[in-house]
Amino acid sequence: MTDDIKKRHIRSYVLRQGRVTVAQQRAVDTLQAVYGIPYSTQPIDLNQYFCRTSPKILEIGFGMGDSTATIAQANPENDYLCLEVHTPGVGNLFKVIGEQDITNIRIIQHDAVEVLRDMIGDATLDGVHIFFPDPWHKARHNKRRLIQAPFIEKLMHKLKPGGYIHVATDWENYAEQVLEVLSAEPQLENTAADYAPRPDYRPLTKFEKRGINLGHGVWDLVFLRR
């Protein structure tokens, strides 16, 4: 069995042919060399890429990046390493970074599992944000969900003691699964009895506000590494 076969995993996403606007593509072309990090099979020094020593927060799947930009601007003392596979979202966040002169974001356009496995050193991260991951709501697709016990076990090696994992989802069944998986990890401790109130640093998205107005639920889970 080759190393490539050994390393295969069930992907938690499907690449879709989303439309990339002219402005998004221009942002990628002009800013990727400054604020992007190419995928590598070797661990990287995040302090070198951010040009400073500071808390490092990993965000997995930032969508169009608007909330990411808001969080980064409100917390300039932190650095945010942001992962996304879809080009329109990557281009949009680069665009916002350029327009608003945000210096504490770096983007890797690659699969999060492989980035964690190959690029992130042990005890490197102070926090992890996973906001509204694909719920894969059909039962036969649940195996594609990102948050499974093996993934969280690997994540524990990358998280510093006292670091946190913050997951938010608007799919109740997925929230129940996340609560079960995180509660079963012996190195994690829940900050709430079950679900946490939304921390102030996580802004409400337009989509989320619309859902709340329609009576839809949103569940936040915040766990600390012991």
N, C-alpha and C positions, 0 to 999 in steps of 0.2 A: 504493500500500500504506500503510495507516494505521500509526501508531506502535504501537497495541495489537497488531496482527498481527505487526509486526517483533519485539516483545518476547516473544511466546509462546515457551514452551519445554516440553519433555516433562517432566512432573512425576514426581518420584521417589517419590510416595506416592499413595494413594487414600484420600480421607476416608471413614471408616467411622462408622456410627451407634453408637458405644460408649455404654454407660450411664454417665451422670453422677450420682454419688451426691448426696444432699442436702448432705453436708458439703463435697464438692468444689465444688458450685455456690455454697454460702455463702462459701467461701474466694475464689472468683472475684469474687463480688459485693462483698466487703468489702476485698479486698487488691489487686485489679487496678489500682486508681487509685494505689496506693502503690508496688507492685513490678512493675507492668506498663508496657510502652512500646507505644503504638499504632503501627501501621504508618504510614509516611510515605514520600512520594516524594522527600523531600529528605534530605540527610545530617544526622545528629544528632551532638551533642556528648555522648559517653558519660560523660565526666567530670562533666558537669552532672547526668546522670541518677543517677550513683552518688554525687554530692556529694563527690568527691575525685579526685585524680590518682593512679592506681595501675595495675598491669598488668591488661590486659583480655583475658580468655579467652572465645572464642566456642564454645558447644556447639550442635551441630546435631542435633536429634532426640533429646530426653532421655527419651522414653518416659514412665514414671510419675514420674521425677525423684528417686528415692531415692538413686541413686549421685551425682547432681548435688549434692544437699544434703550428702552425706557429704564430697565433695571440697571444696565451698565452706566448710564448717565447719572442715576440716582445714587450709585455706589462706586464712586471713582477710586476708592481705596482697594477695590477688588479687580482682578483680571478675569475675563470670561473667554474660555475656549469653547467655541460653538460648532457643533457638528450638524450637517444637513446634507442630504444626497440630491435634493431637487434643485436644479439650476435657477428657476425663477426666484425661489426664496433666497438662495445664496446671492444672486444678483441684486435683489431688493435690499438685503441687509448691507451689502457693500455700498449701495447707493445712499442709504441712510447714514452710514458711517462717514461717507464723504461729505454729505450735506451738513451734518451736525458736528463734524470734527470729533468723533468718538475715538479715543486712542486705546481703550482698555478692552477691545474685542479682537480676537483672532478666529479665523474660520478654517475648518478642514472640511472639504466636500468629499466625504467618504463614509463607508459603513462604520457605525459606532463600535460594533463588536470587534472589528479588526483594528480600529484605532486604539481601543483600550488594550487589546492583546499585544500590539506591536509597538506603540508609540509612547504610552503613558507609563512612567515609572511608578514603582510601589511607593505608597505613602506620599503621594504628590498632591492630591486634591483635597481642598478644604470643604467642598460641597459639590453636589450633583443636582441639576434641575432636569426633570423629565416631565414636560408639560403637554398634556393631551396627546399621548402617543396613540398610534392607530389601534383601535380596540379590537379589530378583527372579530366582529360581533357574532359571526356565524360559528357555531360550535366546532365544525370541522376545520375551521381556520384558527382556533384558539392557540394552537401550537406555534403560530407565527408571532404571538404577542412577545414584545421585547422583554417584559419583566417576568422572568422565570427564575427559579432557584439557581441554576448554574450561572446565569448572567450576574445575579446579585453576589454570588460567591466570588466571582472574578472581580467584581467592582470593589469588594471589601479590601482587596490587596492594594488598590489604588487610592483608597480614602484614608486620610490621616485619622488617628484617634481623636474623637471629638468632632470630626467632620459630619456632614449631614447629607441625607438623600431626601429630596422633595419631589414627590410625584403628584400631579393633578390630573384628574380625568372627569369627563362628563358622562361616562358610561358606568352605571352602577355595578354591573357584573364584573367589569374589569377592576373597579375599586375594591370589590370584595376579594378578588384574586390577589391584587397587590398587597392588601392588608394581610392576607394569609401568608404570602411569600416573605414579606419583610418581617413579619412577626416570628416566623420560623427560623430566621437567620440569627444564630446565637450572638453574633457580634453587634447586633443592632438593638436599639431601645426606642420604643415609640415615645414621642413627646406628648401624646394625647391618649385618652382612653381607647380611642379607635381612630376616628378622623379628626384632623386638626382644623381650626379656623384658618381661613386664607391669610397667610402672612402679608404684612403691609407691602413687602418688596415685590410681591407678584401682582402686577396690574391686571385689572379686568380687561379682557379683549372685547371688541365690538360683538363678536360672535357669542362670547360667553354672556355678555349683558343681555343679548337678545334671547338666549336660551333661558336665563333666569327669569326674565319677564314673562316667558311662556310657561314657567313652572318647572323647568328642567333642573335637575340637581347637578352640583359640581362637588367633587370630593377631593380634598387635599390630604396628603399623608406626609408627615415629616418625621424621619427617624434619624437618630444619632448613632454614630459608631462608638461603641464602648471604649 
